[in-house]
Structure formats: C-alpha cells, structure tokens
C-alpha cells in the first residue's frame, strides 16, 4: 500500500522538499480574502464545488486506515461533514460534483486498477461503475448537465522513478508512455464512449462545448513538461495555452464564465507548486500563490473564489482546503 500511496502523492502533487512552512502569506503574495476552509486532522485535498459557499466535495487521507475517502460539506464553513465513502484501504480520489444531478464522480482503486464510479451526493453510498476496462482510468469530470463524463486512461499522470508496490503492477514508466494517455468522453445515458485524443486531467467547460486538458512535451534538457491545451468537446481544434517556459502545468479547471483557466504549476526555479491562471484564448500566465508551500488542485467557484489544497500554516505535507477571492480588473 505504501508504494501506491507514493504514486498517488508524487503523481498528483509534485511534492517539493522545502523546510517547515508556517506563514499564511509570504512576501509578494497578495491574496484577497484568503481563508482556511477545512481544519482536518488528516490531510484534506482535491476539492471540487463550493459554489456560493455550498456543496464542496474533497478527498481525506486517513493514515491509520491507509485510505482516501470522499467527504462533503453542504456549507463550506460548516463543521458538519458527511462521509460519502468509508472504510480502510480505500482510494477514492478526484471527486467531481455535478450540481445539475447531485452526482459525485471519482476514480477508485478496486484492488486491480483504477476505474471511474459515481455516487449520489445526498442519498446512500451505493456506487455506480462507469468504466470496466483492464486499464487504469483517472481524473473524471462531469459535463454541466450530468450527461457526459470525460476521463483519462493510461499510466499515472506523471512518469515515476524506481518504485515498487505489491498492489500496483508496473509502476515504473518512461516519459513516452504518459504522452500516450488517452482522453475519453462517455455518454452516461447511452453507455458509449468517444476517443477525444491524448492528454491528462480533462475538465469540461461550463457551457459544455470544450475540454481543457494537459498535453506533454520535452524542454531543452529533455525533461517532460505538462502544458495546458483546450479543444472542442468533439476533440477538434486544439489550442495550446501554456508552453514549457511556463513550467510544469497540471490540474487545470475553468472559470465560471469559461474565459479563463486556473491550474497548478511547478518549475525548476522554485521548490513548490503554485496556483496560476491564463486566458482560455492563451496569453500571459498570472501566478497567484507565492508562499513556500504546496498549493495545488484549484477549483474556481461561481462566486469568484479559487479553492485549493495547501500545507501553508501547517506542517509540511499536511493539507487543508483554502480559498481566496479572484481579483477583478
């Protein structure tokens, strides 16, 4: 299990190795209305939702149970939390809430591989399985109407270095394999799928017409770099928004109006991950967080806040959900 945990953390967070970090803000960091949303004794991360301060889902790591389970807050600043999944040695990750149907889609390690499932946010814990392949599927996202799910299929979305696991076969990958990861769009009602192309971390736009995702290229030193792209919901007309000079970009998400993209970025010039934004048409990248902390997994709410996971004001690698107000021009 420890090998699998390493894969999840290393592949999704790109954890740095900085010293103890206790400050909420650092020099040069101006985050309006920065506030801590969770205060979990276990790490809380990968939040989704929180629009108008309601219905936020996220994954919680329980070290004693070696488990990631999904929690829901019906009001983001409430102390009341409902567990949507429970039990030891579970790996429920990347929850994505559809407000139209109240369904939470997520990736789940079912002892053989990762598959995509969903569960009702306000009813029982019964899971509905979306994918049933022998490969691994990750990072699901609903369309706004809840009729489609987009997801990634292939290897964990970053190359791994010499790591072994009793529960996860073939965990050592080279950079070429991740570039072959496929993006699929599944019609839930008709139970059919469409191949959109290659990439990672797909998210469907608020109007349901586009998909933002990560594609990979090599820098001048032959290091793999993630770049943000947008394409049509049918896979047509791909447009590159960031390049290798902007750093390693992953986990993109849309602004509520569909005009901007928020994502996390990492580069060789800093020791941690930060939250950045860019226009959905491309252009200048704006870096928002500058703290010596791991800031990752952003979500842009309809009331103008960016929610993100961070270990700021905490011990290193102890994560909680934070948010800040997006500046208006």
C-alpha positions in Angstrom: 0.0 0.0 0.0 2.9 2.4 0.7 4.0 2.1 -2.9 0.6 3.0 -4.2 0.4 5.9 -1.8 3.7 7.2 -3.1 2.4 7.0 -6.6 -0.7 9.0 -5.7 1.1 11.7 -3.9 4.0 12.0 -6.2 2.0 11.9 -9.4 -0.7 14.3 -8.4 1.0 16.8 -6.2 4.7 17.0 -7.3 5.7 17.5 -3.7 8.7 19.7 -3.0 11.2 19.3 -0.2 11.1 22.7 1.5 11.7 23.3 5.2 9.0 23.9 7.7 6.4 26.4 6.5 4.1 28.2 8.9 3.2 31.5 7.2 -0.3 32.1 5.6 1.1 34.7 3.3 4.6 35.4 2.0 6.4 38.5 0.6 4.9 39.4 -2.7 1.8 37.4 -2.3 -1.5 39.3 -2.3 -4.5 37.0 -1.9 -7.7 38.8 -1.2 -10.0 37.2 1.4 -7.6 34.3 1.9 -9.3 31.8 4.3 -8.9 28.3 5.5 -12.0 26.2 4.7 -11.2 22.9 6.4 -9.3 22.2 9.6 -8.8 18.5 9.3 -6.5 16.4 11.5 -6.0 14.3 8.4 -5.0 15.8 5.0 -7.9 17.2 3.0 -7.3 17.8 -0.7 -8.6 17.7 -4.3 -11.7 19.8 -3.5 -14.4 20.4 -6.1 -17.5 22.6 -5.7 -18.2 25.3 -3.1 -20.2 27.4 -5.5 -22.0 30.1 -3.5 -20.4 28.5 -0.4 -22.4 25.3 -0.8 -21.7 21.6 -1.5 -17.9 21.1 -1.6 -16.5 17.6 -2.0 -12.9 16.6 -1.3 -10.7 13.6 -0.5 -9.4 12.9 3.0 -6.3 10.8 3.7 -6.5 8.6 6.9 -3.0 7.3 7.7 -4.3 4.8 10.3 -6.6 3.2 7.7 -4.3 3.8 4.7 -7.3 5.2 3.0 -8.6 8.1 0.9 -12.3 8.7 1.3 -14.6 11.4 0.0 -16.3 13.9 2.3 -19.0 16.5 1.6 -19.7 19.9 3.2 -23.1 21.3 2.3 -21.8 24.7 3.6 -18.1 25.2 3.1 -17.5 26.9 6.6 -19.7 24.5 8.5 -18.1 22.0 10.9 -20.7 19.4 9.7 -19.1 16.9 7.3 -20.8 13.9 5.7 -18.7 11.0 4.5 -19.7 9.8 1.1 -17.3 6.8 1.2 -15.9 5.0 4.2 -13.6 2.1 5.1 -10.0 1.2 5.3 -7.5 0.9 2.4 -9.8 2.8 0.0 -8.5 5.1 -2.7 -11.4 7.4 -3.7 -9.7 10.4 -5.4 -10.5 13.4 -7.6 -14.2 13.8 -6.7 -16.1 16.0 -9.2 -19.6 17.2 -8.3 -22.4 17.8 -10.9 -24.8 20.4 -9.5 -27.5 19.5 -12.0 -27.8 15.9 -10.9 -26.1 15.9 -7.4 -23.8 13.1 -8.5 -20.2 12.8 -7.4 -17.9 11.1 -10.0 -14.4 9.9 -8.9 -11.6 7.5 -9.5 -11.4 4.4 -7.3 -8.7 1.7 -6.8 -10.7 -1.5 -6.9 -7.7 -3.7 -6.0 -6.8 -4.4 -9.6 -6.8 -1.0 -11.2 -8.4 2.5 -11.1 -11.9 2.8 -12.5 -14.4 5.6 -12.6 -17.5 5.5 -10.4 -20.1 7.9 -9.2 -22.3 8.2 -6.1 -25.3 10.4 -5.2 -24.2 13.3 -3.0 -27.2 13.3 -0.7 -28.5 9.7 -0.7 -26.9 6.4 0.1 -23.4 5.3 -0.6 -24.2 2.9 -3.5 -21.6 3.3 -6.2 -22.4 3.2 -9.9 -19.4 2.0 -12.1 -18.7 3.9 -15.2 -15.6 2.2 -16.7 -14.9 -1.6 -16.7 -11.6 -2.0 -18.6 -8.4 -3.7 -17.6 -6.5 -0.4 -17.9 -6.4 2.5 -15.4 -8.8 5.4 -15.7 -8.3 8.7 -13.8 -9.4 12.3 -13.3 -13.1 12.2 -14.2 -15.2 15.3 -14.8 -18.9 15.8 -15.5 -20.5 17.9 -18.2 -22.6 20.6 -16.7 -25.9 18.7 -17.4 -24.5 15.4 -16.0 -25.0 13.5 -19.2 -21.3 13.0 -20.0 -18.1 12.1 -18.2 -14.6 12.9 -19.6 -11.7 11.0 -18.2 -8.1 9.9 -18.8 -6.9 6.4 -19.5 -3.3 5.1 -19.2 -0.5 5.4 -16.8 -0.5 7.6 -13.6 -0.3 11.2 -15.0 3.4 11.7 -14.4 6.4 9.5 -15.0 7.6 7.6 -12.0 11.1 6.7 -10.8 12.1 3.3 -9.4 9.2 2.5 -7.1 7.6 -0.9 -6.5 4.3 -1.9 -5.0 2.6 -5.2 -4.1 -0.8 -3.7 -5.2 0.2 -1.9 -8.3 1.9 -3.6 -11.2 4.4 -2.0 -13.5 4.7 1.3 -11.6 7.9 2.4 -13.4 7.2 4.3 -16.6 9.2 6.3 -19.0 8.2 9.7 -20.3 7.0 8.4 -23.6 4.2 6.3 -22.0 2.4 9.2 -20.3 2.3 11.0 -23.6 0.2 8.2 -24.9 -2.6 8.6 -22.3 -6.0 8.8 -23.9 -8.9 11.1 -23.2 -12.4 9.6 -23.4 -15.8 11.1 -23.4 -18.6 8.8 -22.1 -22.3 9.3 -22.7 -23.8 8.0 -19.4 -27.3 7.6 -20.8 -26.3 5.7 -24.0 -23.3 4.0 -22.4 -21.0 4.7 -25.3 -17.6 6.3 -25.4 -15.7 8.6 -27.9 -11.9 9.0 -28.1 -11.0 12.7 -28.0 -7.3 12.4 -28.2 -4.2 12.2 -26.0 -3.7 14.0 -22.7 -4.3 14.2 -18.9 -6.5 16.0 -16.4 -9.5 16.8 -18.6 -12.3 19.2 -17.5 -15.4 20.1 -19.5 -16.2 23.9 -19.9 -19.2 25.5 -18.1 -21.1 25.7 -21.4 -20.3 22.0 -22.3 -18.6 22.8 -25.6 -14.9 22.5 -24.8 -12.4 20.5 -22.8 -9.3 21.8 -21.1 -6.5 19.3 -20.6 -2.8 18.7 -20.2 -0.5 17.6 -23.1 3.2 16.8 -22.7 6.3 18.0 -24.4 10.0 18.0 -23.6 12.1 21.0 -22.6 15.6 21.8 -23.9 17.1 19.4 -21.3 14.8 16.6 -22.4 12.6 16.9 -19.2 8.9 16.2 -19.6 6.7 19.2 -19.2 2.9 19.5 -18.9 1.2 22.2 -20.9 -2.4 23.4 -20.9 -4.5 23.0 -24.0 -8.2 23.5 -24.9 -10.1 21.6 -27.6 -13.7 21.2 -28.7 -15.9 18.7 -26.9 -15.6 16.5 -30.0 -11.8 16.7 -29.9 -11.5 19.3 -32.7 -9.4 22.5 -33.0 -6.9 22.0 -30.2 -5.4 25.3 -28.9 -2.2 25.5 -26.7 -2.4 28.0 -23.8 0.9 27.4 -22.0 4.3 26.2 -23.0 7.3 24.6 -21.4 8.7 28.1 -20.5 5.7 28.5 -18.1 6.7 25.5 -16.0 5.1 22.1 -15.5 1.4 22.8 -15.6 -1.3 20.3 -14.4 -4.8 20.1 -12.9 -6.5 22.8 -15.0 -10.0 24.0 -14.3 -12.4 26.5 -15.8 -13.5 29.9 -14.6 -17.3 30.1 -14.2 -17.7 32.2 -17.4 -15.4 29.9 -19.4 -13.0 32.8 -20.2 -10.0 31.7 -18.1 -8.2 28.6 -16.8 -6.8 28.1 -13.3 -4.1 25.4 -12.9 -1.1 24.5 -10.7 2.4 25.0 -11.9 5.8 23.7 -10.9 9.3 24.7 -12.3 12.9 24.1 -11.6 13.2 27.6 -10.3 11.1 27.1 -7.2 10.7 24.2 -4.8 6.9 24.0 -4.5 3.7 24.2 -6.6 1.7 27.3 -7.1 -1.7 28.4 -8.4 -1.8 30.2 -11.8 -4.3 31.5 -14.3 -4.3 32.1 -18.0 -6.9 33.2 -20.6 -8.8 30.4 -22.3 -7.5 32.1 -25.5 -3.9 32.0 -24.4 -1.6 34.8 -23.3 0.2 35.9 -20.2 0.2 33.5 -17.3 -0.5 35.1 -13.9 0.9 33.5 -10.7 -1.3 34.0 -7.7 0.3 32.0 -4.8 3.9 32.6 -3.9 4.1 31.0 -0.5 6.7 28.4 0.3 4.0 25.8 0.5 2.5 23.2 -1.8 -0.6 24.9 -3.4 -2.4 22.6 -5.8 -5.7 21.2 -7.1 -7.5 24.5 -7.8 -11.3 24.9 -8.4 -12.9 28.3 -9.5 -16.3 28.8 -7.9 -19.3 30.7 -9.4 -19.0 33.4 -6.7 -15.4 34.2 -7.7 -13.2 32.2 -5.3 -10.4 29.9 -6.1 -10.4 26.9 -3.8 -7.1 25.0 -3.5 -5.3 22.4 -1.4 -2.3 23.6 0.6 0.0 22.9 3.5 0.6 26.6 4.3 0.3 27.4 8.0 0.7 23.7 8.8 3.3 21.0 9.0 4.8 20.1 5.6 2.5 17.8 3.6 -0.4 18.2 6.0 -3.0 19.6 3.6 -6.2 21.5 4.1 -8.6 23.3 1.7 -8.1 27.1 1.4 -9.7 29.7 -0.8 -9.1 33.3 -2.0 -11.0 35.9 -3.9 -10.1 36.3 -7.6 -9.0 39.9 -8.3 -11.4 41.7 -10.7 -10.0 44.1 -13.3 
